[in-house]
């Protein structure tokens, strides 16, 4: 028995006053209406309707049950109607988690413009470089940077690819010299972003050559902003996504080295629980970050 269907059939029979009338309204056969009522009564263990060839009436139990069923079905219909606008126009609360440096560098200046487009939408944006369980913690969507996205039941949409560069302050290179090849890096003060999948080994390619360099620096930190601060202070060099330090390189505050070698790339994804029944607020934010970061 489909209980929800049976409840709807029961309500319609009561309101139409007959099995035949309910069958016409629901576009079911009279036999199907009778079967639903019979299965519902068997499930409940009580008779809901007295019926003869000429008339039908509610039992005392049926009358009480009808009042409860009608109220429940009305509440469900109201809940469905309340969700309707959210499926067509972005609104309500959207909870998003995203890496701090990526957001501050590439997204945050545009978020006010995004929200101005949707006055009924509120955004709760959590900036956190750790890997968040979005289902357990109740987020609608996560933005993640990764060398390789782990297998997951979540849906992932690639947004962009960031190349990583080796860079440091000119003052650092004046004091310690410029590495000529990746194999020179262990002799330098290397700052490590410890949440990266490649924190302890930096991989470089030049044509067919692949060089993997083990890294064990004095300073490991869980924020790319802190890595950049260390570079600007002349503490050392690091492997860091280009968008994070582009303005500093163009302003002469930092300098890239080993430019003939290609380092590992970092892909950025939007991750969310399901492709089915994606609500309008999540779809709008997906379109926004896709435009802001550039679909990879």
Buried (B, 14 or more C-beta within 10 A) or exposed (E): EEEEBBBBBBBBBBEBEBBEBBBBBBEBEEEBBBBBBBBBBEEEEBBBBEBEEEEBEBBEBBEEBBEEBBEEBEEEEEEEEEEEEBBEBBBBEBBBBBBBBBBBBBBBEBBEEBBEEBEEBEBEBBBBBEEBEBEEEEBBBBBBBBEEBEEEEBBBBBBBBBEBBBBBBEEBBEEBEBBEBBEBBEEBBBBBBEBBEBBBEBBBEEEEEEBEBEBEBEBBBBBBBBBBEBBBEBBBBBBBBBBBBBEBBEEEBBBBBBEEBBBBEBBBBBBBBEEEEBBBBBEBBBEBBBEBBEEB
